[in-house]
Amino acid sequence: MSFFPASRTGSPSVSRRNFMRFASMVAAGTALPFADPFTERTLAQIPTLKHAPPPDAVLINLNENPMGPAPEALEAAYAATRNGGRYQDIQHAHLKQALADREGLKPDYVQEFAGSSDALLRIVLAFTSPSRPLIVGDPTFEAAEKTARLAGAPVIRVPLTKTYAFDVKAMVAASPNAGLYYIVSPNNPTGTVTPLADVKWLLENKPKGSIVLLDEAYIHIAKDGGEPASGLVAADKDIIVLRTFSKIYGLAGLRAGAAFARPDLLDKIRIYSSFLMPASGMAAAVASLNSKGLVEQRRTTITNIREDVLSFLEKQNTPYIPNSQANCFMFDAKRPGGEVIEALQEQKVYVGRAWPIYPTYVRVTVGTKEDMEKFKAAFVKVTT
Ligand SMILES: Cc1ncc(COP(=O)(O)O)c(C=O)c1O
């Protein structure tokens, strides 16, 4: 008998025996076999990842944080799973309060989510429609655009400015009846910042009824922690600010994030329950917020490693997009990005993707010092 039903897409079901084998391997800390066809096919959906990477691969492709969860976050997550049989109303309240205190917001201006992607998709579905387009910068993180297209909402891409900021003036000019403006600052993939003054200008000049979604996934890595926009939320502006624990806090797999906005806007993205997070993710998030000096230490580490690789690229006469303030950057491969991505994979170095607007530029995540030394060696091999 199968343990899980076969999905409607025809994915193979997981037999009880396989599940038990998988569970005992996880318990024993054994490396999981990546060769099964289900995993291979799932991984192949990640752009540029045709095969499961070998165990000794350098993974600088998904803007993850190789430092992972802080030790106190790991301990808290482990302890929290003991109470996993219960709904987590008190833990939700703790996380909400912890975030509200840090941002200077009332708790009902905070909705916690299992990562920011869930919130992002709900926001696009709530504020765009076939008659209310989504306006995005180009290049940027594609999840908002993909969701809008699925829902039949038009998408207008507006190229970044010469300084790689979101071009808020061109975004407003793009449509008189925009539903949602998606701004990512620092941006994925360029790492560049859009000044808060531009976001304020957008709020003052956008069409009535539209909403600004400001995705601050990488804000903690920005210089001095960036210019947080919580004040605009507290002032009841038409803005939703999105945060994640996947980047500086290293909780991508534990899933924790939050949206900050006026309660009437948050009500539009809570369909039934507001208990949207697992016990482990919430406990890890609260422990991470309480970890003294964690953000500053990690920001310094990431910044130093990033700047070291960028000066290496300079010495190699390789152009890159300047002023990244995130854990990623883009370099110019001077040939179709896909070619250099594949060549680097042959050296067991897995970098990110290219965007159609900059077809020769490739995104690279800032990994550990050791990861980046391997990246440099592979780069020299495939480009000379
Ligand atoms: C700009 C941006 N927003 C949101 C996400 C989604 O992050 P998560 O769902 O892990 O919080 C990412 C992930 O790379 C991202 O780059």
The ligand as an SDF file (V2000), in Angstrom:
LIG
                    3D

 16 16  0  0  0  0  0  0  0  0999 V2000
   13.8290   38.6290   -3.7650 C   0  0  0  0  0  0  0  0  0  0  0  0
   13.3870   37.3400   -3.1860 C   0  0  0  0  0  0  0  0  0  0  0  0
   12.1870   37.2640   -2.6270 N   0  0  0  0  0  0  0  0  0  0  0  0
   11.7390   36.1230   -2.0910 C   0  0  0  0  0  0  0  0  0  0  0  0
   12.4900   34.9740   -2.1300 C   0  0  0  0  0  0  0  0  0  0  0  0
   11.9100   33.7130   -1.5710 C   0  0  0  0  0  0  0  0  0  0  0  0
   12.4810   33.3770   -0.3790 O   0  0  0  0  0  0  0  0  0  0  0  0
   11.7820   32.4470    0.6900 P   0  0  0  0  0  0  0  0  0  0  0  0
   10.5050   31.9170    0.1530 O   0  0  0  0  0  0  0  0  0  0  0  0
   12.7770   31.3850    0.9710 O   0  0  0  0  0  0  0  0  0  0  0  0
   11.5280   33.3310    1.8780 O   0  0  0  0  0  0  0  0  0  0  0  0
   13.7500   34.9910   -2.7270 C   0  0  0  0  0  0  0  0  0  0  0  0
   14.5770   33.7740   -2.7980 C   0  0  0  0  0  0  0  0  0  0  0  0
   15.6090   33.6870   -3.3840 O   0  0  0  0  0  0  0  0  0  0  0  0
   14.2030   36.2090   -3.2800 C   0  0  0  0  0  0  0  0  0  0  0  0
   15.3910   36.3020   -3.8810 O   0  0  0  0  0  0  0  0  0  0  0  0
  1  2  1  0
  2  3  1  0
  2 15  2  0
  3  4  2  0
  4  5  1  0
  5  6  1  0
  5 12  2  0
  6  7  1  0
  7  8  1  0
  8  9  2  0
  8 10  1  0
  8 11  1  0
 12 13  1  0
 12 15  1  0
 13 14  2  0
 15 16  1  0
M  END
$$$$
